[in-house]
Amino acid sequence: MCCRFLSTSGWESIQFCPWLFVCLYMNDSQTRTFPGRFDSLADIGRFVCQAAEAAGLDERAVYAVQMAVDEACSNIIEHAYGGEGQGTIVCTCQVSDGALTVILRDQGRPFDPSGVPEPDLDAELRDRAGGGLGLYFMRQLMDEVHFVFVPGSGNVLTMVKRSTARESAE
């Protein structure tokens, strides 16, 4: 299997992709498919909230997961599909060892996060370029964020949030 992933040096093709492997072969996970519509965001939020609570995440971490997933799904609808009702969002949640892994899959346009410039947070609001903050917030809210595009299979976004109790123990 060959897929493309974003490394620190840019998009690379590899024979084995661990994030896709996690996505396809996870045990003890729950998967639901949602219409790619903005009115699905509340249902997706409830689905990931239940998984985040089952993972033992505190209230702040649950909220962070909800915010990151809401932003990611909004981006899928708006950018990958180009509008509502153009495809589905497959959401997989896995609870394991005090962490939650959320995988979002879509069949929309390929997404290359390296094409999204880092936002200039010090610039005056009137001087800032539109867009780009959503990806920044997702990376700030989650412990890990990984994008993979698999030709013929679509976009796979994997996000991980660990419980603060687990982080404190390490």
Secondary structure, 3 states (H helix, E strand, C coil): CCEEEEECCEEEEECCCHHHHHHHHCCCEEEEEEECCHHHHHHHHHHHHHHHHHCCCCHHHHHHHHHHHHHHHHHHHHHHCCCCCCCEEEEEEEEECCEEEEEEEECCCCCCHHHCCCCCCCCCHHHCCCCCHHHHHHHHHCCEEEEEEECCCEEEEEEEEECHHHHHHC
